[in-house]
Amino acid sequence: MTVCRLCGALPLLLCIPGTPALHCSFIRHVAVRLKKKTIFRKVKKENKSTMANEPVSLFFKLYCLTVMTLVAATYTVALRFTRTVSSDLYFSTTAVCVTEVIKLVLSLGMLAKESGNLSKLRMSIVQHVFRSPKELLQLSVPSVVYAIQNNMAFVALSNLDAAVYQVTYQLKIPCTALCTVLMLNRSLNRLQWFSVFLLCGGVTLVQWKPAEATKVQVEQNPLLGFLAIAVAVLCSGFAGVYFEKVLKSSDTSLWVRNIQMYLSGIAVTLAGVFISDGSGVLRKGFFYGYTPWVCFVILLASMGGLYTSVVVKYTDNIMKGFSAAAAIVLSTVASVLLFGLQITATFASGAILVCISIYMYGLPKQDTSKLARPEQDREATQKLLAV
């Protein structure tokens, strides 16, 4: 049987009879394309590795720690202040809606920067928004859940002190961990499971006899506040893991996914405004009761998550644990000074246990994961729990 004079292929199987040059040209073309694809993947992997291991100074890490702590502590204290001090109370549903609008604008700006020019930005929006109704429907699930979570935060801080809220809200860690185990088939080591139970015990002590604020004159319902936090942490765990699963299912940009989610979120929160406070908004106005403090809270809520997702890249788990613990301490000090919070023995013991459990949960794993890519999965899980 004759073979190709150039590459040695059997004409009956591969080579086009009588045209060996065409056959070899095709083989060379395929080989070049495969080589380019391999080089591209290698460069992309090296770029990701370089970005992940990018050296940063100790000063920058301390700056990240300070910003993360201040954002977490200031948001809860300022939100508590706006819900208990102001005489003309604003509609919390409108604040959640405005927050979604600002997040959408910020995400559009980040996508424009990532695209490089307006034509690419327009093509990306047309492709993933106007021509992808299924993706919008898919992202509407976390947007609805996040809308519920954000509204529950306002209900909780209207009925609980900022320090009590800050400690109890750390239940998002075991909730998110449970969702990752059930939805993403990941595993936790023994130390992490122990820290989860320790955290639940600390929160139980804090809620056993909630600390009272003597300077707050508005009527409060601690049980309603705790139930609101419970709903918020459940929503936070499910929505975060669901959004991570959607992100990993395709190579679509994070900012495109954010835009899809915030578009659905605006529609959902607008519906919530008119279902919950429709008559009041029509009578008093959408921005009734807005003060500079309210605008400050909305700005913190809008920029906090986006900024934290960037900052987390440059910090380790121990620093994130210190940040959460420091936020609890700052919230407690601010509550004592602003709201006259009376510290009890059970609150102090529970807060200490929560801080210790957060630190233990963030310690590096000693055992290996059963998944094929443990380093990427562990990093993604810890990022999700920190935000």
C-alpha positions as CSV (number, residue, x, y, z in Angstrom):
1,M,0.0,0.0,0.0
2,T,1.3,3.4,-1.0
3,V,2.1,6.0,1.7
4,C,2.3,9.7,1.5
5,R,5.7,10.8,0.3
6,L,5.8,13.8,2.7
7,C,4.4,12.5,6.0
8,G,4.1,8.7,5.6
9,A,0.3,8.6,6.2
10,L,-1.7,5.8,4.6
11,P,-3.7,7.2,1.7
12,L,-6.6,4.9,2.5
13,L,-7.0,6.2,6.0
14,L,-5.8,9.8,6.1
15,C,-4.2,11.1,3.0
16,I,-6.3,12.4,0.1
17,P,-5.3,10.2,-2.9
18,G,-3.2,12.0,-5.4
19,T,-2.9,15.1,-3.2
20,P,-0.3,14.4,-0.5
21,A,0.7,18.0,-0.3
22,L,-2.8,19.1,0.6
23,H,-3.0,16.4,3.3
24,C,0.3,17.5,4.8
25,S,-0.7,21.1,4.6
26,F,-3.8,20.3,6.6
27,I,-1.8,18.3,9.2
28,R,0.7,21.2,9.6
29,H,-2.3,23.6,10.0
30,V,-3.8,21.5,12.7
31,A,-0.5,21.1,14.5
32,V,0.1,24.9,14.5
33,R,-3.4,25.6,15.9
34,L,-2.9,23.0,18.6
35,K,0.5,24.5,19.5
36,K,-1.0,28.0,19.7
37,K,-3.8,26.8,21.9
38,T,-1.4,25.0,24.2
39,I,0.8,28.1,24.5
40,F,-2.2,30.3,25.2
41,R,-3.5,28.1,28.0
42,K,0.0,28.0,29.5
43,V,0.4,31.8,29.4
44,K,-3.1,32.2,30.9
45,K,-2.3,29.8,33.7
46,E,1.0,31.5,34.4
47,N,-0.7,34.9,34.4
48,K,-3.3,33.7,37.0
49,S,-0.5,32.2,39.1
50,T,1.4,35.5,38.9
51,M,-1.6,37.5,39.9
52,A,-2.4,35.2,42.8
53,N,1.2,35.2,44.1
54,E,1.8,38.9,43.4
55,P,4.0,40.1,46.2
56,V,2.6,43.0,48.3
57,S,4.1,45.0,51.1
58,L,3.2,44.6,54.8
59,F,1.9,48.2,54.7
60,F,-0.6,47.4,52.0
61,K,-1.8,44.3,53.8
62,L,-2.3,46.4,57.0
63,Y,-4.2,48.9,54.8
64,C,-6.4,46.1,53.5
65,L,-7.0,44.8,57.0
66,T,-7.9,48.3,58.3
67,V,-10.3,49.0,55.4
68,M,-12.1,45.7,55.7
69,T,-12.5,46.1,59.4
70,L,-13.8,49.7,59.2
71,V,-16.3,48.9,56.4
72,A,-17.8,46.0,58.4
73,A,-18.0,47.8,61.7
74,T,-19.1,51.2,60.3
75,Y,-21.9,49.8,58.2
76,T,-23.6,48.1,61.1
77,V,-23.2,51.0,63.5
78,A,-24.3,53.6,60.9
79,L,-27.3,51.5,59.8
80,R,-28.3,51.0,63.5
81,F,-28.0,54.7,64.0
82,T,-30.2,55.6,61.1
83,R,-32.9,53.1,62.3
84,T,-33.1,54.2,65.9
85,V,-32.2,57.9,66.1
86,S,-33.9,59.7,63.2
87,S,-37.4,60.9,63.8
88,D,-38.4,60.7,60.1
89,L,-37.7,57.1,59.4
90,Y,-36.9,56.3,55.8
91,F,-38.3,53.4,53.9
92,S,-35.7,50.6,54.1
93,T,-36.9,49.0,50.9
94,T,-36.0,52.1,48.9
95,A,-32.5,52.1,50.4
96,V,-32.0,48.5,49.2
97,C,-33.3,49.4,45.7
98,V,-30.9,52.4,45.4
99,T,-28.1,50.2,46.6
100,E,-28.7,47.8,43.7
101,V,-28.7,50.7,41.2
102,I,-25.4,52.0,42.5
103,K,-23.9,48.5,42.3
104,L,-25.1,48.2,38.7
105,V,-23.4,51.5,37.8
106,L,-20.2,50.5,39.5
107,S,-20.2,47.1,37.7
108,L,-20.8,48.8,34.3
109,G,-17.8,51.0,35.0
110,M,-15.6,48.0,35.9
111,L,-16.8,46.1,32.7
112,A,-16.0,49.2,30.6
113,K,-12.5,49.2,32.0
114,E,-12.1,45.5,31.4
115,S,-13.4,45.7,27.8
116,G,-11.1,48.6,26.9
117,N,-13.5,50.4,24.5
118,L,-17.1,51.2,24.1
119,S,-17.8,48.9,21.1
120,K,-16.6,45.8,23.1
121,L,-18.7,47.0,26.1
122,R,-21.8,47.3,23.9
123,M,-21.2,43.9,22.3
124,S,-20.8,42.3,25.7
125,I,-24.0,43.9,27.1
126,V,-26.0,43.0,24.0
127,Q,-24.8,39.4,23.9
128,H,-25.1,38.6,27.7
129,V,-28.1,40.8,28.6
130,F,-30.5,41.4,25.6
131,R,-29.8,38.1,23.9
132,S,-29.5,35.8,26.9
133,P,-32.9,35.7,28.7
134,K,-32.0,32.3,30.1
135,E,-28.9,33.7,31.9
136,L,-31.0,36.6,33.3
137,L,-33.5,34.1,34.6
138,Q,-30.7,32.0,36.1
139,L,-29.2,35.0,37.8
140,S,-32.6,36.2,39.1
141,V,-32.5,33.4,41.7
142,P,-29.6,34.9,43.8
143,S,-30.8,38.4,43.1
144,V,-34.2,37.6,44.8
145,V,-32.4,35.9,47.7
146,Y,-29.9,38.8,48.1
147,A,-32.9,41.3,48.1
148,I,-34.5,39.3,51.0
149,Q,-31.1,39.2,52.8
150,N,-30.6,43.0,52.5
151,N,-34.1,43.8,53.7
152,M,-33.7,41.4,56.7
153,A,-30.5,43.3,57.7
154,F,-32.6,46.5,58.1
155,V,-35.2,44.6,60.1
156,A,-32.5,43.0,62.3
157,L,-30.7,46.3,63.0
158,S,-34.0,48.0,63.8
159,N,-34.5,45.5,66.7
160,L,-31.0,44.5,67.8
161,D,-27.9,46.4,68.8
162,A,-25.1,46.7,66.3
163,A,-22.7,44.6,68.4
164,V,-25.3,41.8,68.9
165,Y,-26.0,41.9,65.2
166,Q,-22.3,41.8,64.3
167,V,-21.7,38.7,66.5
168,T,-24.8,36.8,65.5
169,Y,-24.3,37.5,61.8
170,Q,-21.2,35.4,61.9
171,L,-23.5,32.4,61.6
172,K,-23.1,33.1,57.9
173,I,-19.8,31.1,58.1
174,P,-21.4,27.7,59.1
175,C,-24.3,28.4,56.8
176,T,-22.1,29.0,53.8
177,A,-19.9,26.1,54.8
178,L,-22.9,23.8,54.9
179,C,-24.1,25.0,51.5
180,T,-20.6,24.4,49.9
181,V,-20.7,20.8,51.3
182,L,-24.2,20.1,50.0
183,M,-24.1,22.1,46.7
184,L,-20.5,21.9,45.6
185,N,-19.5,18.5,47.2
186,R,-16.6,20.0,49.2
187,S,-15.3,18.9,52.5
188,L,-14.3,20.5,55.8
189,N,-11.6,19.3,58.1
190,R,-12.1,18.5,61.8
191,L,-10.8,21.8,63.0
192,Q,-13.2,23.7,60.8
193,W,-16.2,21.6,62.0
194,F,-15.1,22.2,65.6
195,S,-14.9,25.9,64.9
196,V,-18.4,25.9,63.4
197,F,-19.9,24.3,66.5
198,L,-17.9,26.7,68.7
199,L,-19.2,29.6,66.8
200,C,-22.8,28.4,67.2
201,G,-22.2,28.1,70.9
202,G,-20.8,31.6,71.1
203,V,-23.9,33.0,69.3
204,T,-26.2,31.1,71.6
205,L,-24.5,32.7,74.6
206,V,-24.9,36.2,73.0
207,Q,-28.6,35.6,72.3
208,W,-29.3,33.8,75.6
209,K,-29.8,37.2,77.3
210,P,-29.3,39.9,74.6
211,A,-27.4,43.1,75.8
212,E,-29.7,46.1,76.1
213,A,-29.0,49.7,75.0
214,T,-30.1,52.3,77.4
215,K,-30.0,55.3,75.0
216,V,-32.3,53.8,72.4
217,Q,-35.9,54.9,73.0
218,V,-37.6,53.2,70.0
219,E,-39.7,50.0,70.5
220,Q,-37.7,46.9,69.7
221,N,-38.4,43.2,69.3
222,P,-35.2,41.1,70.0
223,L,-36.9,37.9,68.9
224,L,-37.9,39.4,65.5
225,G,-34.4,40.8,65.1
226,F,-32.9,37.3,65.7
227,L,-35.3,35.7,63.3
228,A,-34.4,38.3,60.7
229,I,-30.7,37.5,61.1
230,A,-31.5,33.8,60.8
231,V,-33.2,34.4,57.5
232,A,-30.3,36.8,56.3
233,V,-27.6,34.2,57.0
234,L,-29.5,31.4,55.3
235,C,-30.0,33.7,52.3
236,S,-26.3,34.7,52.4
237,G,-25.1,31.1,52.4
238,F,-27.3,29.9,49.6
239,A,-27.0,32.9,47.3
240,G,-23.3,33.1,47.6
241,V,-22.7,29.4,46.8
242,Y,-25.3,29.5,44.0
243,F,-23.6,32.5,42.5
244,E,-20.2,30.8,42.7
245,K,-21.6,27.8,41.0
246,V,-22.9,29.9,38.1
247,L,-19.6,31.7,37.8
248,K,-17.7,28.4,37.5
249,S,-20.1,27.0,35.0
250,S,-18.8,29.3,32.2
251,D,-16.0,31.7,31.4
252,T,-18.2,34.8,31.4
253,S,-16.7,37.8,33.2
254,L,-17.5,38.4,36.8
255,W,-18.7,42.0,36.0
256,V,-21.1,40.7,33.4
257,R,-22.6,38.3,35.9
258,N,-22.9,41.1,38.4
259,I,-24.7,43.2,35.8
260,Q,-27.1,40.4,35.1
261,M,-27.8,39.9,38.8
262,Y,-28.2,43.6,39.6
263,L,-30.7,44.1,36.7
264,S,-32.8,41.4,38.2
265,G,-32.2,42.8,41.7
266,I,-33.5,46.2,40.7
267,A,-36.7,44.7,39.3
268,V,-37.1,42.6,42.5
269,T,-36.4,45.4,44.9
270,L,-38.7,47.8,43.1
271,A,-41.5,45.2,43.4
272,G,-40.6,45.0,47.1
273,V,-40.9,48.8,47.5
274,F,-44.5,48.9,46.2
275,I,-45.6,45.7,47.8
276,S,-44.3,46.6,51.3
277,D,-44.3,50.4,51.3
278,G,-46.3,51.3,48.2
279,S,-48.8,53.6,49.9
280,G,-46.2,55.4,52.0
281,V,-43.9,55.9,49.1
282,L,-46.7,57.4,46.9
283,R,-47.8,59.6,49.8
284,K,-44.4,60.8,51.1
285,G,-42.0,60.2,48.2
286,F,-39.4,57.7,47.3
287,F,-36.6,59.5,49.1
288,Y,-38.5,60.4,52.2
289,G,-36.4,60.5,55.4
290,Y,-33.1,60.4,53.5
291,T,-30.3,62.2,55.4
292,P,-26.5,62.3,54.9
293,W,-26.2,59.3,57.2
294,V,-28.6,57.3,55.2
295,C,-26.7,58.1,52.0
296,F,-23.5,57.1,53.8
297,V,-25.1,53.7,54.7
298,I,-26.2,53.2,51.1
299,L,-22.7,54.0,49.8
300,L,-21.1,51.6,52.2
301,A,-23.5,48.9,51.2
302,S,-22.8,49.5,47.5
303,M,-19.1,49.7,47.6
304,G,-18.4,47.4,50.5
305,G,-18.9,44.1,48.7
306,L,-17.1,45.2,45.5
307,Y,-14.2,46.6,47.4
308,T,-13.9,43.6,49.7
309,S,-13.8,41.2,46.8
310,V,-10.7,43.0,45.5
311,V,-9.1,43.4,48.8
312,V,-9.5,39.7,49.8
313,K,-7.1,38.7,47.0
314,Y,-4.1,40.3,48.9
315,T,-4.9,38.9,52.4
316,D,-4.7,35.5,54.0
317,N,-7.3,33.7,56.1
318,I,-5.7,34.7,59.4
319,M,-5.9,38.4,58.5
320,K,-9.5,38.0,57.5
321,G,-10.2,36.3,60.9
322,F,-8.6,39.2,62.7
323,S,-10.6,41.6,60.6
324,A,-13.9,40.0,61.6
325,A,-12.9,39.9,65.2
326,A,-11.8,43.5,65.2
327,A,-15.1,44.6,63.6
328,I,-16.9,42.9,66.5
329,V,-14.8,44.8,69.0
330,L,-15.2,48.1,67.2
331,S,-19.0,47.6,66.9
332,T,-19.2,46.8,70.7
333,V,-17.2,49.9,71.6
334,A,-19.3,52.1,69.3
335,S,-22.5,50.6,70.7
336,V,-21.4,51.4,74.3
337,L,-20.6,55.0,73.4
338,L,-23.5,55.8,71.1
339,F,-26.3,53.6,72.3
340,G,-25.4,52.9,75.9
341,L,-25.0,49.2,75.4
342,Q,-24.7,47.3,78.7
343,I,-22.2,44.5,78.4
344,T,-23.2,41.3,80.2
345,A,-21.0,38.3,81.1
346,T,-22.9,36.0,78.6
347,F,-22.4,38.6,75.8
348,A,-18.7,39.0,76.5
349,S,-18.1,35.2,76.7
350,G,-20.1,34.6,73.5
351,A,-18.3,37.3,71.6
352,I,-14.9,35.9,72.6
353,L,-15.9,32.4,71.5
354,V,-17.1,33.7,68.1
355,C,-13.7,35.6,67.6
356,I,-11.8,32.4,68.5
357,S,-13.9,30.3,66.2
358,I,-13.4,32.7,63.2
359,Y,-9.7,32.6,63.7
360,M,-9.7,28.7,63.9
361,Y,-11.9,28.4,60.8
362,G,-9.4,30.5,58.8
363,L,-6.3,28.4,59.7
364,P,-4.8,26.5,56.7
365,K,-6.1,23.0,56.2
366,Q,-3.7,20.2,57.1
367,D,-5.3,17.5,55.0
368,T,-5.8,17.4,51.3
369,S,-9.1,17.7,49.5
370,K,-10.7,15.0,47.6
371,L,-11.2,17.2,44.6
372,A,-8.9,17.5,41.7
373,R,-8.2,21.2,42.2
374,P,-8.0,21.7,46.0
375,E,-6.1,24.9,46.0
376,Q,-8.5,26.8,43.7
377,D,-11.6,25.4,45.6
378,R,-10.3,26.3,49.0
379,E,-9.4,29.8,48.0
380,A,-12.8,30.4,46.4
381,T,-14.5,29.0,49.5
382,Q,-12.6,31.3,51.8
383,K,-13.3,34.3,49.6
384,L,-17.0,33.6,49.7
385,L,-17.0,33.2,53.5
386,A,-15.1,36.5,54.1
387,V,-17.5,38.6,52.0
